[in-house]
Amino acid sequence: MRAVVTKPGAPGNLAIAEVPEPSPDSDEALVRVKAFSLNRGEVRRAATQAASTMIGWDVVGTVEAPAQNGSGPQRGARVVGFSRRVRGWAERIALPTTDMAEIPDGVSDAAAATLPVAGLTALYALERCERLLASRVLVTGATGGVGYFACQLARLMGGHVTALLRRQDQVALAKSLGVDATIVSSDGTELDAVPKFRAIVDGVGGPALGRLLTRLDNDGRAILYGVSAGQETTVAIRDLMLTGNGRVEGFYLTRDIQIERASKGLSRLLKLLADGRLRTLVSIDADWSTVGPTAARLMARDFTGKAVLRII
């Protein structure tokens, strides 16, 4: 079968090549993949892996053979899944039934494909924060994959949401999500003039993160899921001490799906999509032959929202 693999020097360090067929374990279904979405984490990973390494987290497809243990969706079911083995961008994949959910009628393949990494990260990060009803929530990178969902989910949880953006041209998109406020700042200095936040969901990191943490309220939570602006920051320890039980927590999706399996989280997100209470943003919907150039565009921040590629 064909799959996307790493190829140093190629556009996005990716190419399509022949690979061995998967061999499902008893708790895994064999899924024929129809589409997948790209995340910065996978593309960044591609630059560090040996040549011909398979890749890919987010997949949508149809069950060709259900799991031998009888769990999960049956043959012919349309499913979305998260490949913990990072082998999802292939014509077929063996996927644990705990890592997939059946897609309801009315939800498109493209919309479902955006959910596994970005949607689950936003959902589980916010649910760590607790008691968000009428609380102030700050979301950085609000027009990115995770941020786009986090703004909407925080509003659904009853939070007062502020979107922190890097550029003025991102404001209209953030406001379309129903956020209560937008702040445009590259280093977070403009946050000094606003009240503190019970919850901060950050995927940017870098030097600005230290300033963001000074804006954490008493007993607040800052959930850190990414480092797109850099891996180091300076933290004012006394400010954190004065938050009382305030916490700064790292987020790693593979760990959180051990607390609530991906199938449950995906089912919840799919229900919101089907009910029209959650929306996705697919800026690129193309053939998977464009995976390399699309990955390069993603890393260059050449578009907002998600890119979905279809296997044809």
C-alpha positions in Angstrom: 0.0 0.0 0.0 1.0 3.7 -0.2 1.7 5.9 2.7 3.2 9.3 3.5 6.8 8.8 4.8 9.6 11.1 5.8 12.0 12.1 3.0 14.8 14.6 4.1 15.2 17.3 1.6 11.8 16.9 -0.1 9.1 19.7 0.4 8.0 19.4 4.0 10.4 16.5 4.3 7.6 14.2 3.2 6.8 12.0 0.2 4.4 9.1 -0.7 6.0 5.7 -0.9 5.1 2.0 -0.8 5.0 0.4 2.7 4.0 -2.9 4.2 0.3 -3.6 4.9 -0.8 -3.3 8.5 -1.5 -6.4 10.6 -4.2 -5.5 13.2 -4.1 -6.8 16.8 -7.3 -8.3 18.3 -8.4 -4.9 19.7 -7.7 -3.1 16.4 -9.9 -2.4 13.4 -8.6 -2.3 9.9 -9.5 1.1 8.5 -9.3 2.3 4.8 -8.3 5.9 5.2 -10.1 8.4 3.1 -8.6 11.7 4.4 -6.3 13.1 7.1 -5.5 16.5 8.6 -2.1 17.9 9.3 -0.7 19.2 12.6 2.5 21.2 13.2 3.7 18.5 15.6 3.8 15.8 12.9 5.5 18.0 10.3 8.1 19.1 12.9 8.7 15.5 13.7 9.2 14.6 10.1 12.3 16.8 10.0 14.0 14.7 12.8 13.0 11.2 11.8 15.0 8.7 9.7 14.1 8.5 6.0 11.0 6.4 5.1 9.4 6.6 8.6 5.6 6.6 8.5 3.8 9.6 10.0 0.4 10.9 10.8 -2.1 11.3 13.7 -5.5 12.4 12.4 -7.4 10.1 10.1 -10.9 9.6 8.7 -11.9 6.4 6.9 -14.2 3.3 6.7 -13.9 0.2 8.7 -12.8 -2.7 6.4 -12.5 -5.3 9.1 -13.8 -4.8 12.7 -11.7 -5.7 15.7 -11.5 -9.5 16.4 -12.5 -9.0 20.0 -15.9 -7.5 19.0 -15.3 -4.0 20.2 -15.8 -0.8 18.3 -17.5 0.1 15.1 -18.5 -2.6 12.6 -17.6 -3.1 9.0 -18.6 -0.2 6.7 -18.8 2.3 9.6 -17.4 5.8 8.9 -14.9 6.6 11.6 -12.4 9.3 12.8 -9.4 8.2 14.7 -6.1 9.2 16.4 -3.1 7.1 15.5 -0.9 7.0 18.6 1.7 5.0 16.5 1.9 8.0 14.2 1.2 5.9 11.1 -2.1 7.4 10.0 -1.3 9.0 6.7 -1.6 5.7 4.7 -4.2 3.9 2.5 -4.9 1.5 5.4 -4.3 1.6 9.1 -4.7 -0.8 12.1 -6.3 1.4 14.8 -7.3 0.4 18.4 -11.1 0.8 18.8 -10.5 2.9 21.9 -8.9 5.5 19.6 -11.7 5.9 17.1 -15.3 7.1 17.0 -18.1 6.6 14.5 -19.0 9.7 12.5 -22.7 10.7 12.7 -24.7 11.6 9.6 -24.4 15.3 8.7 -20.7 15.6 9.7 -18.4 15.7 6.7 -15.1 13.7 6.4 -13.2 17.0 6.3 -14.8 18.4 9.4 -14.3 15.1 11.4 -10.6 14.9 10.3 -9.8 18.1 12.1 -10.8 16.8 15.5 -8.4 14.2 16.9 -5.3 16.2 17.9 -6.6 19.8 17.9 -10.1 19.1 19.2 -9.1 16.6 21.9 -6.3 18.9 23.1 -8.6 21.8 23.4 -11.3 19.8 25.2 -9.1 18.0 27.7 -6.9 21.0 28.4 -10.0 23.1 29.3 -11.5 20.3 31.4 -8.4 20.3 33.5 -9.1 23.9 34.5 -12.4 23.2 36.3 -15.2 25.6 37.3 -15.1 27.7 34.1 -18.7 29.0 34.3 -18.5 32.8 34.4 -14.7 32.6 34.8 -12.1 34.4 32.7 -10.3 32.2 30.1 -7.3 33.3 28.0 -6.6 31.4 24.8 -3.4 32.0 22.9 -3.0 31.2 19.2 -6.7 31.5 18.9 -6.8 31.1 15.1 -4.7 28.0 15.1 -5.9 24.4 15.2 -6.2 24.0 19.0 -7.0 27.6 19.7 -9.9 27.7 17.2 -11.6 24.9 19.1 -10.6 26.1 22.6 -12.3 29.5 22.1 -15.5 27.8 21.1 -15.4 25.1 23.8 -14.6 27.6 26.6 -17.6 29.6 25.6 -19.8 26.4 25.6 -18.5 25.8 29.2 -19.6 29.2 30.2 -16.3 31.0 30.2 -15.6 34.6 29.5 -13.1 34.1 26.7 -10.2 36.4 25.6 -8.3 35.5 22.5 -4.6 36.6 22.4 -3.5 37.1 18.8 -0.3 38.0 17.1 -1.7 40.0 14.2 -4.5 42.5 13.7 -5.8 40.6 10.6 -6.7 37.7 12.9 -9.2 39.7 15.0 -12.2 39.2 12.7 -11.8 35.4 12.7 -11.5 35.3 16.4 -14.6 37.5 16.9 -16.6 35.2 14.6 -16.1 32.4 17.2 -18.0 34.5 19.8 -15.1 35.4 22.0 -15.7 38.2 24.5 -12.5 40.1 23.9 -9.5 40.1 21.6 -6.0 41.3 22.4 -3.3 41.8 19.7 0.2 41.4 21.2 3.4 39.6 20.3 4.8 39.7 23.9 1.7 39.8 26.1 2.3 43.3 27.5 -1.2 44.5 26.7 -2.5 41.9 29.2 -1.3 44.0 32.1 -4.3 46.3 31.7 -7.0 43.6 32.0 -8.2 41.5 35.0 -6.5 38.2 35.6 -7.6 34.8 34.3 -8.8 31.6 36.0 -7.6 29.6 33.0 -4.9 30.1 30.4 -4.6 27.6 27.5 -1.3 28.2 25.7 0.4 26.6 22.7 2.9 29.4 22.0 5.4 29.3 24.8 8.6 31.3 24.3 9.5 34.5 26.1 5.9 35.8 26.3 4.8 32.9 28.4 6.5 34.3 31.5 4.4 37.4 31.2 1.2 35.4 30.6 1.8 33.5 33.9 1.8 36.7 35.9 -1.8 37.1 34.8 -3.0 33.9 36.4 -5.7 34.5 39.1 -6.0 32.9 42.5 -6.2 29.1 42.2 -6.0 29.4 38.4 -4.6 26.9 35.9 -2.3 27.4 33.0 -2.2 24.5 30.6 0.8 24.4 28.2 0.4 22.3 25.1 2.9 23.7 22.6 6.0 25.8 22.1 5.7 27.3 18.7 7.5 30.5 19.8 10.2 28.7 21.7 10.9 26.2 24.5 12.3 28.6 27.2 10.8 31.4 29.2 11.5 33.4 32.5 9.0 32.7 35.3 8.3 35.1 38.1 8.1 32.6 41.0 6.6 35.1 43.5 3.7 35.8 41.2 2.9 32.1 41.0 3.2 31.8 44.8 0.6 34.6 45.2 -1.9 32.6 43.2 -2.3 30.3 46.2 -3.2 26.9 44.6 -2.5 28.2 41.1 -0.8 25.6 38.8 1.2 25.5 35.6 0.6 22.1 33.9 2.1 20.5 30.9 -0.2 18.8 28.4 0.6 15.8 26.3 -2.4 14.3 24.5 -1.2 10.7 24.6 -1.2 10.9 28.4 -4.7 12.5 28.6 -6.3 9.8 26.5 -5.4 7.3 29.2 -7.7 9.3 31.5 -10.6 9.5 29.0 -10.0 7.4 25.9 -10.0 9.2 22.6 -13.2 7.4 21.4 -15.2 9.1 24.1 -13.7 12.5 23.6 -14.2 12.3 19.8 -17.8 11.2 20.3 -18.5 14.2 22.4 -16.9 16.6 19.9 -18.7 14.9 17.0 -22.1 15.4 18.8 -21.3 19.1 19.1 -20.5 19.3 15.4 -23.7 17.4 14.4 -25.8 19.7 16.6 -24.2 22.8 15.0 -22.7 23.9 18.3 -19.1 23.5 17.2 -17.6 24.4 13.9 -14.3 23.7 12.1 -12.2 25.8 9.7 -10.7 23.9 6.8 -8.6 26.2 4.7 -7.1 23.6 2.5 -9.0 20.6 1.1 -6.8 18.8 -1.5 -5.4 15.6 -2.9 -2.7 14.0 -0.7 -0.2 14.3 -3.5 0.2 17.8 -2.2 1.3 16.7 1.3 4.9 18.1 1.0 4.0 21.6 -0.2 1.0 21.7 2.2 3.2 20.8 5.1 5.7 23.5 4.2 2.9 26.0 4.0 1.7 24.9 7.5 5.1 25.5 9.1 5.3 28.9 7.4 1.9 29.8 8.9 0.7 30.5 5.4 -3.0 29.8 6.3 -5.3 29.7 9.2 -7.3 26.7 10.4 -6.6 23.2 9.2 -5.5 21.5 6.0 -7.3 18.2 5.1 -5.8 16.0 2.4 -7.8 13.2 0.7 -6.4 9.8 -0.4 -7.4 9.2 -4.0 
